[in-house]
Amino acid sequence: MMPFGLTVLRSRPQSGPPHFGWFMVSHATFLWNLYKVYWAIKHFNFDLKSAGERRLLQLNELEEICLDAYESSRIYKERTKRWHDKFINRREFREGDLVLLFNSRLKLFPSKLRSKWSGPFKVIYVYPYGAIEIGTEATHSFKVNGSRLKPYIASESLEGKGVCYLPYVFSA
């Protein structure tokens, strides 16, 4: 039970039990300290009108800084998007093109040298928004996402061209 007119304050936030780190201040002392704080604030901000105008100017400056930050952030995002977009290969497929399909689920025979591209497949139909129907004569047709395809560039056939065998050298 606290006596009338006393205020309990705590000296440190990490203090232990109430007998350690707690002290009592009379109500009059507390009010006197509050009055001194009020007097200091009044003394330094004597002209309330000019202080209010100065505060409005500071708020306006802060808002301008915030708008400049938004603008520079927008410019940075546009430049970054432009830089990333220039490395994107635009692929357009037509019916009858030969394509290779990226097989991301090829985990049965893990090897560094195993190709992840299967095919070639023939484009049967191009749907809007990137879906493409592909297939071969031996398999049925199926739909895939266009980003999993790349054009198949057939090399020239070696028929009629000479083959040169390199000699095998034993190393001892």
trRosetta pair geometry for C-beta under 8 A, 3 or more apart (Angstrom, degrees):
i j d omega theta_ij theta_ji phi_ij phi_ji
2 6 5.5 -139 177 73 104 108
2 8 6.6 -110 -108 -33 138 113
2 24 8.0 170 -144 -124 104 122
3 6 5.1 64 70 2 86 125
5 26 6.0 1 142 -161 95 80
5 27 4.3 -100 -164 4 66 122
5 28 7.4 9 -176 -18 110 82
6 24 5.0 -6 -175 -173 121 116
6 25 7.1 142 -161 74 69 36
6 26 5.9 -53 -105 -110 65 47
6 27 6.7 -94 -70 -34 19 80
7 24 7.2 143 72 -160 41 65
7 25 5.1 -29 66 70 93 89
7 26 7.5 59 17 150 83 8
7 27 6.0 113 -25 -88 100 61
7 30 5.0 41 25 -54 147 153
8 22 6.1 -3 -172 -173 103 112
8 23 7.8 162 -151 85 61 30
8 24 5.7 -38 -99 -103 65 72
8 25 7.8 161 -96 23 17 75
9 22 7.4 159 83 -155 41 65
9 23 6.3 -21 65 67 86 76
9 24 7.7 143 21 -114 74 23
9 25 5.7 23 0 1 118 119
10 13 7.1 82 123 -92 127 41
10 15 5.9 -151 -169 26 103 140
10 21 6.3 25 -162 137 79 96
10 22 5.7 -38 -106 -103 65 73
11 15 6.5 96 57 -64 81 138
11 21 5.0 -132 46 -168 101 70
11 22 7.2 -152 -2 -88 87 22
11 23 6.3 56 -48 4 108 106
12 15 4.8 127 69 -49 87 91
12 21 5.3 -81 39 -150 92 123
15 20 6.0 -177 -173 109 96 78
15 21 2.7 -154 -134 100 135 164
15 22 6.8 148 135 -44 156 70
16 20 4.7 14 58 72 102 126
16 21 6.5 130 32 8 61 126
17 20 5.7 70 59 24 72 97
18 22 4.9 -15 -168 4 63 153
19 22 6.9 -56 -94 40 10 108
25 29 5.1 -118 -179 82 94 123
25 30 5.3 110 121 -59 121 94
26 29 4.7 93 59 6 84 102
26 30 7.0 -149 94 -6 44 88
27 30 5.6 -55 -150 36 33 114
27 31 6.4 30 154 -16 67 106
28 31 5.8 -55 -147 39 31 108
28 32 6.2 34 153 -23 65 106
29 32 5.6 -52 -145 34 32 113
29 33 6.5 31 155 -17 64 104
30 33 6.0 -55 -151 36 29 109
30 34 6.4 30 150 -18 63 108
31 34 5.4 -54 -147 38 35 115
31 35 6.3 39 152 -23 66 103
32 35 5.6 -51 -149 33 32 114
32 36 6.6 34 151 -20 63 102
33 36 5.7 -50 -149 33 35 112
33 37 6.6 36 152 -18 64 102
34 37 5.8 -52 -151 35 33 112
34 38 6.4 34 150 -18 65 106
35 38 5.6 -54 -148 38 33 113
35 39 6.2 36 152 -22 66 105
36 39 5.6 -50 -144 35 32 113
36 40 6.5 34 154 -21 63 103
37 40 5.8 -53 -150 33 31 111
37 41 6.6 29 153 -16 64 105
38 41 5.9 -56 -150 37 31 110
38 42 6.2 28 154 -17 66 109
39 42 5.7 -58 -146 40 30 111
39 43 6.1 34 154 -25 66 108
40 43 5.7 -52 -144 34 29 113
40 44 6.5 17 162 -9 64 107
41 44 6.4 -62 -146 42 27 100
41 45 6.1 -18 169 27 66 111
42 45 6.7 -76 -133 63 23 78
42 46 6.8 61 161 -98 61 59
43 46 6.5 -5 -159 -65 26 94
45 48 6.5 63 148 -94 98 59
45 51 4.5 45 -155 -90 103 158
47 50 4.3 28 113 26 123 109
47 51 6.2 154 92 -18 66 88
48 51 5.5 -57 -144 41 33 114
48 52 6.2 38 156 -24 67 104
49 52 5.8 -53 -150 33 29 111
49 53 6.6 27 152 -16 63 104
50 53 5.6 -51 -146 38 36 111
50 54 6.2 39 153 -21 66 105
51 54 5.7 -53 -146 37 30 112
51 55 6.3 34 152 -22 63 105
52 55 5.6 -53 -148 35 31 113
52 56 6.5 33 152 -19 64 102
53 56 5.6 -52 -151 34 34 111
53 57 6.5 36 151 -19 65 103
54 57 5.6 -52 -150 35 34 113
54 58 6.5 35 150 -19 65 104
55 58 5.6 -53 -149 36 33 113
55 59 6.4 35 151 -20 65 104
56 59 5.6 -52 -147 36 34 112
56 60 6.4 34 153 -19 66 104
57 60 5.7 -53 -148 36 32 111
57 61 6.4 33 153 -18 65 104
58 61 5.7 -52 -147 36 32 112
58 62 6.3 35 153 -20 64 106
59 62 5.6 -54 -148 36 32 114
59 63 6.4 33 152 -20 64 104
60 63 5.6 -52 -148 35 33 112
60 64 6.5 35 152 -19 65 103
61 64 5.7 -52 -149 35 33 112
61 65 6.5 35 152 -20 65 103
62 65 5.7 -51 -149 34 33 112
62 66 6.4 35 151 -20 64 105
63 66 5.5 -52 -149 35 34 114
63 67 6.4 33 152 -18 66 104
64 67 5.7 -53 -146 37 33 109
64 68 6.3 35 153 -20 65 105
65 68 5.7 -53 -148 36 31 113
65 69 6.4 35 151 -22 63 104
66 69 5.7 -53 -152 33 31 113
66 70 6.6 32 150 -18 64 102
67 70 5.6 -50 -149 35 36 112
67 71 6.3 36 152 -20 66 105
68 71 5.6 -54 -147 37 33 113
68 72 6.3 27 157 -15 67 106
69 72 6.0 -55 -143 40 29 105
69 73 6.2 33 154 -21 63 109
70 73 5.6 -57 -148 37 29 114
70 74 6.4 31 154 -21 64 105
71 74 5.7 -53 -150 33 30 111
71 75 6.5 29 152 -17 64 105
72 75 5.6 -50 -146 37 36 112
72 76 6.3 40 152 -22 65 104
73 76 5.6 -52 -147 35 31 113
73 77 6.4 31 154 -19 64 105
74 77 5.8 -54 -149 35 31 111
74 78 6.5 31 153 -19 64 105
75 78 5.8 -54 -149 35 32 111
75 79 6.4 29 155 -16 66 106
76 79 5.9 -58 -148 38 30 108
76 80 6.2 28 156 -18 66 110
77 80 5.8 -56 -144 39 30 110
77 81 6.2 30 157 -20 65 107
78 81 5.8 -56 -147 37 28 110
78 82 6.3 29 155 -19 64 107
79 82 5.7 -55 -147 37 30 111
79 83 6.3 31 154 -20 65 107
80 83 5.7 -54 -147 36 31 112
80 84 6.4 24 156 -13 66 107
81 84 6.0 -58 -145 41 30 106
81 85 5.9 28 157 -21 66 112
82 85 5.8 -57 -140 37 27 110
82 86 6.7 32 159 -29 61 101
83 86 6.3 -53 -156 21 28 110
83 87 7.9 16 151 -9 56 103
84 87 6.3 -66 -167 34 40 106
84 88 7.3 46 142 -32 69 101
85 88 5.5 -42 -155 14 48 118
91 146 6.6 -178 90 162 116 104
91 147 8.0 145 41 -106 132 44
91 149 6.9 174 143 90 152 90
91 150 6.9 -107 -113 -119 147 53
91 151 7.1 -169 -145 -30 106 93
93 97 5.2 -134 -157 52 83 144
93 99 6.3 -11 -121 -67 136 135
93 123 5.1 177 160 -97 119 157
93 126 5.8 171 88 -94 91 124
93 132 5.9 30 69 -120 145 145
93 146 6.8 -156 11 -137 123 108
93 149 6.7 -3 -56 110 147 144
93 151 7.4 -179 -98 -84 89 86
94 97 5.3 105 57 -29 68 112
94 123 6.7 130 92 85 32 146
94 126 7.0 -64 -123 -23 28 141
95 123 5.5 -136 -122 111 35 99
95 124 6.7 3 -138 170 91 18
95 125 6.4 10 -99 -96 110 37
95 126 6.5 -121 -55 -9 76 95
96 122 6.7 -21 -141 -169 30 100
96 123 6.4 -36 26 64 23 91
97 122 7.4 153 80 -152 36 56
97 123 4.7 24 52 12 83 126
97 151 6.5 -66 173 -126 125 91
97 152 7.8 148 159 34 81 86
98 119 7.6 143 176 157 84 120
98 120 4.4 14 -178 173 108 136
98 121 7.1 148 -155 73 60 34
98 122 6.1 -36 -98 -96 63 61
98 123 7.7 -130 -72 -7 17 83
98 151 7.4 79 84 -167 64 65
98 152 4.0 -70 122 57 98 123
98 154 6.8 47 67 -43 153 106
99 119 6.4 -87 105 -160 53 162
99 120 6.6 135 63 -157 27 82
99 121 5.5 -33 66 65 81 87
99 122 7.8 136 20 -109 80 14
99 123 6.0 71 -7 -53 120 95
99 132 7.8 30 29 130 167 149
99 134 6.3 -92 58 -114 120 141
99 149 4.5 0 174 -168 136 115
99 150 6.6 148 -160 72 84 30
99 151 6.0 -63 -109 -111 71 36
99 152 5.6 -167 -112 -15 12 95
100 117 4.2 19 162 179 128 117
100 118 6.9 148 -166 68 78 29
100 119 4.2 -163 -122 45 54 137
100 120 6.0 -61 -76 -104 67 66
100 121 7.5 134 -104 17 22 85
100 149 6.9 144 72 -155 47 62
100 150 5.3 -18 57 61 98 84
100 151 7.7 27 12 106 85 13
100 152 5.1 122 -36 -78 85 91
101 117 6.8 142 68 -159 37 64
101 118 5.2 -31 66 65 94 83
101 119 5.2 130 9 -51 80 115
101 121 5.9 39 -30 1 111 133
101 134 6.9 -176 -69 83 119 157
101 144 6.4 -115 -130 -116 114 176
101 148 6.1 24 -158 135 70 102
101 149 6.1 -29 -99 -99 57 73
102 116 6.0 17 -154 132 73 100
102 117 5.9 -37 -95 -99 53 70
102 148 4.6 -127 44 -165 101 76
102 149 7.3 -131 -2 -70 87 26
102 150 7.4 72 -46 -6 98 99
103 106 4.5 67 119 -36 112 113
103 116 5.6 -153 57 -176 75 64
103 117 7.1 161 8 -108 86 16
103 118 5.0 52 -33 -8 126 114
104 116 7.1 41 -87 -173 43 119
104 148 7.7 -93 -18 -129 108 115
106 109 7.4 -37 169 49 92 75
106 114 7.1 -150 139 127 132 127
106 116 6.0 -168 38 -127 136 70
107 110 6.2 2 -158 -67 55 96
109 114 5.9 144 106 -89 103 161
110 114 7.5 -149 -165 28 21 138
111 114 4.1 96 66 -15 103 106
115 118 7.6 142 111 -68 105 53
117 150 7.2 -54 -125 42 134 114
119 152 6.2 -130 119 -75 127 133
120 152 4.1 29 -114 -97 122 171
120 154 7.8 -45 -36 -75 161 93
121 134 4.1 58 138 166 134 122
121 135 6.3 85 -163 14 105 6
121 136 5.8 -100 -124 -52 67 87
122 134 6.6 154 74 -157 37 76
122 135 6.5 -38 59 72 83 55
122 136 6.3 116 10 -98 94 52
123 126 6.5 13 176 -58 123 89
123 132 6.1 -54 -134 -177 100 116
123 133 7.5 98 -165 77 59 56
123 134 5.7 -45 -101 -100 47 82
124 133 4.6 -63 66 109 105 100
124 134 6.2 166 3 -111 89 23
124 135 5.5 19 -35 25 130 102
124 141 5.1 -18 1 -131 160 141
125 132 7.5 174 89 -159 51 53
125 133 4.3 19 50 42 89 121
126 132 5.4 -16 -115 -114 65 84
126 133 7.7 -132 -67 25 27 75
127 130 7.7 -22 84 71 87 30
127 131 3.9 -15 63 78 128 99
127 132 6.7 -147 22 -77 82 33
127 133 6.9 86 -25 -21 101 91
127 143 7.3 10 -1 -135 138 118
128 131 7.7 18 69 36 35 90
130 145 6.1 9 141 -160 109 71
130 146 4.2 -124 -166 21 74 118
130 147 6.9 4 -170 -25 127 84
131 143 5.5 1 -178 -171 108 115
131 144 7.5 156 -154 79 64 29
131 145 6.7 -50 -104 -106 59 45
131 146 6.8 -115 -76 -29 11 91
132 143 7.0 149 78 -151 33 65
132 144 5.9 -29 67 65 84 77
132 145 7.7 48 22 158 86 10
132 146 4.9 97 -15 -85 116 83
132 149 6.3 -38 58 -9 149 153
133 141 5.3 40 171 165 101 118
133 142 7.0 -173 -147 99 70 19
133 143 5.1 -40 -92 -91 72 69
133 144 8.0 136 -104 16 27 68
134 141 6.6 -179 95 -149 25 80
134 142 6.8 -25 62 63 70 65
134 143 8.0 120 15 -115 68 24
134 144 6.1 -22 18 18 114 115
134 149 7.3 157 -49 -98 148 134
135 139 5.9 -143 -158 92 82 86
135 140 6.2 -74 -133 139 129 29
135 141 3.2 -81 -40 -95 141 68
135 142 6.6 121 -78 10 91 62
136 139 5.0 58 50 32 92 90
144 148 5.4 -96 164 65 117 125
144 149 6.6 118 102 -47 127 105
145 148 5.1 87 71 -1 87 104
145 149 8.0 -167 98 -8 52 89
146 149 5.7 -60 -157 31 47 113
158 161 5.1 -94 -166 50 65 115
158 163 7.3 55 168 -77 129 96
